[in-house]
Amino acid sequence: MKDNKKVLYGLVALALVLSVVGISIGFAAMSTDLTINGSAEVVPASWDIKFKDLSSPTIIGDAEVTTAPTITSDTHIGNYAVKLTKPGDSVTYTFKVANDGTIDAKLTDFIKATPTFTGTGATASADATIVQNNFEYTVTYSDDTAITKNTDELDAESYKTVKLVVGYKADATELPTNTVTISGLDVTFTYGQK
């Protein structure tokens, strides 16, 4: 009888071991591993808006270029000077505003400064007024479309051609007695991300 109990306990123990092993196998058969493998790369976009392709001037009448403009640092056109002597004289430059980067841009500000007219001699004030009334200074796109902040866009890897005209009105009926110097022919284009 003792031997039967030992055999019985042994069979119960074996049954328990087989049950645990069976449950483990059953659990393993009902489990699944989900795995995600991958990689990422960050390639920085570039912001590169600049002036380029400044043309030779188109001169009408007796106008003269006394100092040719230059592009410096790709973001500044400066140091130009022209001389106008009679009605209809003008100097026109064209250049590109280019987005050589990979980020689309929008013109967020466009400032065309108000020129200052300075006469000389006894007729300085009257001469300055005459020139101010007959001076033409425009900055437009090459097709004469107005440049408008907050609506003009410059997509990546594109450009717009801009035209700058300095002239004396063709229908002017007065000329100054003495030389009038015009300063403040400044224009600023500010671009931001579209």
C-alpha positions as CSV (number, residue, x, y, z in Angstrom):
1,M,0.0,0.0,0.0
2,K,2.9,2.3,0.7
3,D,4.2,1.4,-2.6
4,N,0.9,2.2,-4.2
5,K,0.9,5.6,-2.5
6,K,4.4,6.3,-3.8
7,V,3.4,5.3,-7.2
8,L,0.2,7.4,-6.9
9,Y,2.2,10.4,-5.7
10,G,4.8,9.8,-8.5
11,L,2.0,9.7,-11.1
12,V,0.4,12.9,-9.7
13,A,3.8,14.6,-9.7
14,L,4.4,13.4,-13.3
15,A,0.9,14.6,-14.3
16,L,1.6,18.0,-12.8
17,V,5.0,18.3,-14.6
18,L,3.4,17.2,-17.9
19,S,0.5,19.7,-17.3
20,V,3.0,22.6,-16.8
21,V,5.1,21.5,-19.8
22,G,1.9,21.2,-21.9
23,I,0.7,24.7,-20.8
24,S,4.1,26.2,-21.6
25,I,4.1,24.6,-25.1
26,G,0.5,25.7,-25.6
27,F,1.4,29.3,-24.5
28,A,4.5,29.3,-26.8
29,A,2.4,28.1,-29.7
30,M,0.0,31.0,-29.2
31,S,2.6,33.8,-28.9
32,T,4.0,36.0,-31.7
33,D,6.9,38.4,-31.8
34,L,6.2,41.7,-33.7
35,T,9.4,43.6,-34.7
36,I,10.0,46.9,-36.4
37,N,13.4,47.6,-37.9
38,G,14.3,50.8,-39.8
39,S,16.6,53.8,-40.0
40,A,16.2,57.5,-40.7
41,E,18.3,60.2,-42.2
42,V,18.1,64.0,-41.8
43,V,19.2,65.9,-44.9
44,P,19.2,69.6,-44.2
45,A,17.3,71.9,-46.5
46,S,19.1,74.9,-47.8
47,W,18.1,78.6,-47.8
48,D,19.8,80.4,-50.6
49,I,18.1,83.5,-52.0
50,K,20.3,85.9,-53.9
51,F,20.8,88.4,-56.7
52,K,22.4,87.2,-59.9
53,D,22.8,87.9,-63.6
54,L,23.0,91.7,-63.4
55,S,22.7,93.0,-66.9
56,S,24.6,95.6,-68.8
57,P,22.5,98.8,-68.7
58,T,20.0,99.8,-71.3
59,I,20.7,103.5,-71.9
60,I,18.2,105.8,-73.6
61,G,19.0,109.4,-74.7
62,D,22.1,111.1,-73.3
63,A,22.0,109.2,-70.0
64,E,25.4,108.0,-68.7
65,V,26.5,105.4,-66.2
66,T,29.2,107.1,-64.1
67,T,29.6,104.1,-61.8
68,A,28.6,100.6,-62.7
69,P,26.7,98.6,-60.1
70,T,28.2,95.5,-58.5
71,I,26.8,92.5,-56.8
72,T,28.5,91.8,-53.5
73,S,27.9,88.7,-51.3
74,D,25.1,87.8,-53.7
75,T,22.7,89.9,-51.6
76,H,23.6,93.4,-52.3
77,I,23.6,95.5,-55.5
78,G,25.2,98.8,-55.0
79,N,27.5,101.6,-55.8
80,Y,25.9,102.6,-59.0
81,A,25.6,106.1,-60.3
82,V,24.0,107.6,-63.4
83,K,23.8,111.0,-65.0
84,L,20.7,112.3,-66.6
85,T,20.8,115.5,-68.7
86,K,17.5,115.9,-70.5
87,P,13.9,114.7,-70.7
88,G,13.7,111.1,-71.9
89,D,17.1,110.0,-70.5
90,S,17.0,106.7,-68.6
91,V,19.1,103.8,-67.5
92,T,17.6,100.4,-67.0
93,Y,19.2,97.4,-65.3
94,T,17.7,93.9,-65.1
95,F,18.8,91.2,-62.6
96,K,17.4,88.0,-61.2
97,V,16.2,87.4,-57.6
98,A,17.0,83.7,-57.4
99,N,16.0,81.0,-55.0
100,D,18.9,78.5,-55.4
101,G,17.9,76.7,-52.2
102,T,15.5,73.9,-51.5
103,I,12.9,75.8,-49.4
104,D,10.0,77.7,-51.0
105,A,10.1,81.4,-50.2
106,K,7.7,84.3,-50.0
107,L,8.4,88.1,-50.3
108,T,7.5,89.2,-46.7
109,D,8.7,92.8,-47.2
110,F,9.5,95.1,-50.1
111,I,10.8,98.6,-49.2
112,K,11.6,101.2,-51.9
113,A,13.1,104.2,-50.1
114,T,12.0,107.7,-50.9
115,P,14.8,109.5,-52.8
116,T,16.2,112.8,-51.5
117,F,16.9,115.6,-53.9
118,T,19.6,118.1,-53.1
119,G,20.2,121.1,-55.3
120,T,23.2,123.5,-55.4
121,G,23.6,127.2,-55.7
122,A,21.0,130.0,-55.5
123,T,18.3,127.9,-57.2
124,A,18.9,124.8,-55.0
125,S,15.4,124.5,-53.7
126,A,13.6,125.2,-57.0
127,D,15.9,122.9,-58.9
128,A,15.4,120.1,-56.4
129,T,11.6,120.5,-56.8
130,I,11.8,120.4,-60.6
131,V,13.9,117.2,-60.6
132,Q,11.6,115.6,-57.9
133,N,8.6,116.3,-60.1
134,N,10.2,114.8,-63.2
135,F,12.3,112.0,-61.8
136,E,11.4,108.4,-62.6
137,Y,12.5,105.6,-60.3
138,T,10.8,102.2,-60.7
139,V,11.5,98.7,-59.5
140,T,9.2,96.1,-61.1
141,Y,9.3,92.6,-62.5
142,S,10.7,92.6,-66.1
143,D,7.2,92.3,-67.5
144,D,6.3,95.6,-65.6
145,T,4.2,93.7,-63.0
146,A,4.3,95.4,-59.6
147,I,6.3,93.7,-56.8
148,T,4.0,92.9,-53.9
149,K,4.9,91.8,-50.4
150,N,3.1,88.9,-48.8
151,T,1.8,87.6,-52.1
152,D,4.8,87.2,-54.3
153,E,6.3,83.7,-54.0
154,L,9.7,82.4,-55.1
155,D,9.7,78.6,-55.2
156,A,12.8,76.6,-54.6
157,E,15.2,76.5,-57.6
158,S,13.4,79.3,-59.4
159,Y,14.0,83.0,-60.1
160,K,12.2,86.2,-61.0
161,T,13.7,88.9,-63.2
162,V,13.5,92.4,-61.8
163,K,13.9,95.7,-63.7
164,L,15.2,98.9,-62.1
165,V,14.7,102.1,-64.1
166,V,16.2,105.5,-63.3
167,G,15.2,108.3,-65.6
168,Y,13.9,111.8,-66.3
169,K,10.3,111.9,-67.6
170,A,10.1,112.2,-71.4
171,D,7.2,114.7,-71.2
172,A,9.1,117.0,-68.7
173,T,9.0,120.6,-69.7
174,E,11.5,121.9,-67.1
175,L,15.1,121.3,-66.3
176,P,17.1,122.4,-63.3
177,T,19.4,125.4,-63.6
178,N,22.2,123.6,-61.6
179,T,23.1,120.0,-60.8
180,V,20.7,118.2,-58.4
181,T,22.0,115.1,-56.6
182,I,19.6,112.3,-55.9
183,S,20.3,110.0,-53.0
184,G,18.4,107.2,-51.3
185,L,17.8,105.0,-54.3
186,D,17.6,102.1,-52.0
187,V,15.4,98.9,-52.3
188,T,15.2,96.1,-49.9
189,F,13.6,92.7,-50.6
190,T,13.0,90.5,-47.5
191,Y,12.1,86.8,-48.1
192,G,10.8,84.4,-45.5
193,Q,9.8,80.8,-45.7
194,K,6.6,80.1,-47.6
